[in-house]
Amino acid sequence: MSTNLYWRPLPKNPDGEFLGYQLKFILAPCLWDHDGSLSAEWTTVGPDALDFLRGVAACGDKRGEEAQRLIDLIEKYGAVEIALMG
């Protein structure tokens, strides 16, 4: 089953909004201990992830674009929650 990466600002927005597809393959092993093909619960991502995400953003491909969007969201909200949902 295919999954997608979603985000929501804190406090919780129950539905979340679509963030992207490619970035999940980079984040899932770090955050949920799998390859990104499975669903995963909401987890908070904040300023401590910015250096890592900036490195991903430097790729300049679709993963980089998605990472930059997540960076922008963290900078706007201070922290956001992300989840993998099918």
N, CA, C and O of each residue as an XYZ file, in Angstrom:
344
protein
N       0.839     -1.174      0.000
C       0.000      0.000      0.000
C       0.885      1.239      0.000
O       1.897      1.280      0.700
N       0.522      2.215     -0.755
C       1.277      3.455     -0.842
C       0.833      4.422      0.246
O      -0.344      4.456      0.607
N       1.765      5.204      0.768
C       1.447      6.213      1.768
C       1.944      7.560      1.286
O       2.765      7.635      0.372
N       1.451      8.621      1.896
C       1.885      9.983      1.614
C       2.242     10.657      2.925
O       1.772     10.241      3.985
N       3.066     11.691      2.867
C       3.495     12.429      4.038
C       2.597     13.644      4.199
O       2.426     14.412      3.252
N       2.020     13.834      5.381
C       1.136     14.954      5.690
C       1.723     15.769      6.823
O       2.568     15.278      7.572
N       1.275     17.025      6.957
C       1.710     17.890      8.052
C       0.494     18.576      8.638
O      -0.548     18.675      7.989
N       0.632     19.057      9.887
C      -0.387     19.900     10.514
C       0.293     20.752     11.559
O       1.234     20.301     12.212
N      -0.173     21.990     11.728
C       0.419     22.837     12.757
C      -0.053     22.395     14.136
O      -1.066     21.709     14.272
N       0.679     22.790     15.129
C       0.244     22.572     16.513
C      -0.548     23.796     16.926
O      -0.119     24.889     16.555
N      -1.640     23.742     17.641
C      -2.311     22.524     18.088
C      -2.894     21.740     16.914
O      -2.971     22.223     15.784
N      -3.287     20.554     17.218
C      -3.620     19.577     16.195
C      -4.794     19.984     15.309
O      -5.859     20.370     15.789
N      -4.566     19.886     14.016
C      -5.610     19.958     13.007
C      -5.892     18.499     12.670
O      -5.011     17.837     12.122
N      -7.062     17.972     12.965
C      -7.269     16.532     12.843
C      -7.027     15.953     11.452
O      -6.682     14.777     11.338
N      -7.196     16.735     10.403
C      -7.063     16.188      9.067
C      -5.642     16.261      8.524
O      -5.192     15.334      7.851
N      -4.940     17.328      8.800
C      -3.613     17.524      8.228
C      -3.722     17.921      6.767
O      -4.802     17.859      6.180
N      -2.607     18.328      6.182
C      -2.543     18.730      4.787
C      -1.405     17.989      4.107
O      -0.375     17.711      4.722
N      -1.598     17.672      2.832
C      -0.611     16.934      2.054
C       0.702     17.718      1.988
O       0.698     18.907      1.671
N       1.814     17.065      2.285
C       3.133     17.689      2.232
C       3.929     17.216      1.031
O       4.621     18.012      0.397
N       3.845     15.950      0.714
C       4.605     15.434     -0.413
C       4.741     13.929     -0.347
O       4.238     13.279      0.569
N       5.430     13.388     -1.334
C       5.595     11.950     -1.438
C       7.045     11.515     -1.256
O       7.293     10.505     -0.596
N       7.998     12.232     -1.811
C       9.398     11.798     -1.824
C      10.102     11.944     -0.481
O      10.898     11.082     -0.107
N       9.825     13.011      0.244
C      10.509     13.283      1.512
C      10.265     12.181      2.539
O      11.102     11.944      3.410
N       9.132     11.513      2.440
C       8.814     10.474      3.429
C       9.862      9.360      3.453
O      10.106      8.764      4.503
N      10.484      9.076      2.306
C      11.480      8.014      2.255
C      12.756      8.377      3.016
O      13.507      7.496      3.434
N      12.993      9.657      3.191
C      14.145     10.118      3.962
C      13.795     10.209      5.448
O      14.608      9.854      6.301
N      12.584     10.684      5.757
C      12.193     10.883      7.151
C      11.756      9.603      7.856
O      12.012      9.444      9.050
N      11.108      8.696      7.149
C      10.538      7.503      7.796
C      11.565      6.656      8.550
O      11.277      6.250      9.675
N      12.744      6.366      7.996
C      13.697      5.568      8.770
C      14.134      6.256     10.069
O      14.375      5.590     11.076
N      14.233      7.570     10.041
C      14.662      8.318     11.229
C      13.551      8.439     12.269
O      13.804      8.320     13.468
N      12.329      8.675     11.812
C      11.235      8.975     12.733
C      10.380      7.776     13.111
O       9.866      7.708     14.227
N      10.224      6.826     12.187
C       9.289      5.722     12.426
C       9.912      4.345     12.252
O       9.220      3.337     12.394
N      11.197      4.282     11.950
C      11.923      3.014     11.850
C      11.358      2.074     10.781
O      11.286      0.863     10.988
N      10.955      2.645      9.626
C      10.598      1.839      8.464
C      10.889      2.633      7.197
O      11.381      3.759      7.272
N      10.594      2.064      6.046
C      11.013      2.667      4.776
C      10.069      3.723      4.206
O      10.358      4.289      3.151
N       8.962      4.001      4.866
C       8.017      5.001      4.375
C       6.839      4.412      3.643
O       5.954      5.154      3.215
N       6.796      3.104      3.484
C       5.687      2.470      2.779
C       4.510      2.158      3.697
O       3.434      1.791      3.225
N       4.708      2.302      5.001
C       3.662      2.027      5.978
C       3.116      3.323      6.545
O       3.784      4.356      6.488
N       1.906      3.279      7.091
C       1.372      4.435      7.797
C       2.131      4.617      9.100
O       2.715      3.670      9.627
N       2.120      5.839      9.617
C       2.792      6.121     10.882
C       2.073      7.244     11.608
O       1.526      8.150     10.980
N       2.076      7.182     12.918
C       1.394      8.157     13.759
C       2.015      9.549     13.647
O       3.147      9.709     13.189
N       1.256     10.539     14.072
C       1.724     11.923     14.095
C       2.910     12.059     15.040
O       2.899     11.527     16.150
N       3.921     12.769     14.592
C       5.090     13.067     15.419
C       5.480     14.519     15.197
O       5.325     15.045     14.095
N       5.980     15.161     16.226
C       6.340     16.569     16.158
C       7.731     16.748     15.575
O       8.673     16.053     15.955
N       7.844     17.685     14.652
C       9.124     18.053     14.048
C       9.292     19.548     14.268
O       8.426     20.337     13.890
N      10.408     19.939     14.880
C      10.627     21.339     15.217
C      11.983     21.845     14.773
O      12.618     21.257     13.898
N      12.423     22.931     15.375
C      13.675     23.577     14.978
C      14.898     22.673     15.023
O      15.860     22.907     14.291
N      14.882     21.655     15.858
C      16.030     20.754     15.944
C      16.234     19.955     14.659
O      17.309     19.389     14.457
N      15.238     19.896     13.797
C      15.342     19.170     12.525
C      15.778     20.063     11.366
O      15.997     19.569     10.260
N      15.908     21.365     11.600
C      16.160     22.292     10.492
C      17.490     22.046      9.778
O      17.534     22.106      8.549
N      18.556     21.777     10.494
C      19.843     21.532      9.834
C      19.759     20.324      8.909
O      20.234     20.367      7.774
N      19.159     19.256      9.396
C      18.985     18.055      8.577
C      18.149     18.374      7.341
O      18.513     18.005      6.224
N      17.032     19.057      7.546
C      16.144     19.379      6.433
C      16.799     20.324      5.432
O      16.553     20.219      4.230
N      17.621     21.236      5.911
C      18.342     22.130      4.989
C      19.305     21.337      4.114
O      19.496     21.669      2.944
N      19.909     20.298      4.669
C      20.769     19.429      3.873
C      19.987     18.710      2.791
O      20.454     18.584      1.659
N      18.792     18.237      3.139
C      17.938     17.582      2.151
C      17.492     18.602      1.100
O      17.462     18.293     -0.091
N      17.148     19.812      1.537
C      16.698     20.857      0.614
C      17.774     21.194     -0.403
O      17.463     21.587     -1.527
N      19.033     21.044     -0.021
C      20.140     21.358     -0.926
C      20.214     20.396     -2.112
O      20.920     20.665     -3.083
N      19.489     19.276     -2.038
C      19.480     18.318     -3.155
C      18.953     18.952     -4.427
O      19.391     18.605     -5.524
N      18.017     19.878     -4.289
C      17.490     20.571     -5.448
C      16.489     19.779     -6.265
O      16.032     20.268     -7.298
N      16.129     18.572     -5.844
C      15.133     17.781     -6.560
C      13.798     17.865     -5.824
O      13.613     18.740     -4.978
N      12.873     16.970     -6.136
C      11.549     16.987     -5.507
C      11.652     16.825     -3.993
O      10.905     17.459     -3.247
N      12.580     15.972     -3.536
C      12.776     15.810     -2.089
C      13.214     17.125     -1.470
O      12.770     17.483     -0.379
N      14.081     17.841     -2.162
C      14.546     19.135     -1.686
C      13.432     20.156     -1.616
O      13.368     20.944     -0.672
N      12.554     20.151     -2.605
C      11.407     21.063     -2.602
C      10.482     20.772     -1.420
O      10.013     21.689     -0.745
N      10.226     19.485     -1.179
C       9.368     19.099     -0.059
C      10.024     19.443      1.275
O       9.350     19.888      2.203
N      11.334     19.237      1.372
C      12.052     19.597      2.593
C      11.981     21.103      2.831
O      11.796     21.542      3.966
N      12.126     21.893      1.777
C      12.046     23.349      1.929
C      10.659     23.773      2.396
O      10.529     24.696      3.200
N       9.632     23.110      1.898
C       8.272     23.432      2.355
C       8.138     23.127      3.840
O       7.537     23.908      4.578
N       8.691     21.996      4.291
C       8.637     21.646      5.708
C       9.450     22.638      6.532
O       9.031     23.010      7.628
N      10.592     23.068      6.035
C      11.386     24.103      6.716
C      10.557     25.369      6.890
O      10.509     25.946      7.977
N       9.908     25.793      5.815
C       9.081     27.004      5.869
C       7.967     26.869      6.895
O       7.667     27.826      7.610
N       7.349     25.694      6.977
C       6.275     25.466      7.943
C       6.795     25.506      9.381
O       6.161     26.093     10.257
N       7.942     24.885      9.619
C       8.532     24.901     10.964
C       8.894     26.326     11.354
O       8.652     26.744     12.486
N       9.473     27.074     10.416
C       9.820     28.464     10.715
C       8.580     29.311     10.973
O       8.626     30.230     11.792
N       7.491     29.025     10.302
C       6.246     29.783     10.493
C       5.552     29.421     11.810
O       5.112     30.308     12.541
N       5.453     28.114     12.117
C       4.681     27.656     13.270
C       5.529     27.304     14.488
O       4.981     27.089     15.569
N       6.830     27.240     14.344
C       7.696     26.837     15.457
C       7.899     25.340     15.512
O       8.995     24.873     15.820
N       6.860     24.583     15.220
C       6.897     23.120     15.135
C       5.627     22.684     14.422
O       4.606     23.369     14.482
N       5.692     21.559     13.756
C       4.511     20.968     13.123
C       4.524     19.484     13.406
O       5.551     18.924     13.789
N       3.399     18.855     13.219
C       3.332     17.411     13.316
C       3.278     16.847     11.916
O       2.653     17.432     11.031
N       3.932     15.705     11.704
C       3.866     15.027     10.428
C       3.482     13.567     10.669
O       3.764     13.006     11.728
N       2.838     12.963      9.676
C       2.410     11.561      9.760
C       2.397     10.980      8.367
O       2.335     11.708      7.376
N       2.455      9.671      8.297
C       2.294      8.963      7.034
C       0.919      8.326      7.038
O       0.591      7.536      7.923
N       0.117      8.676      6.042
C      -1.252      8.156      5.971
C      -1.503      7.597      4.581
O      -1.080      8.174      3.580
N      -2.189      6.480      4.531
C      -2.501      5.841      3.260
C      -3.867      6.227      2.753
O      -4.282      5.771      1.687
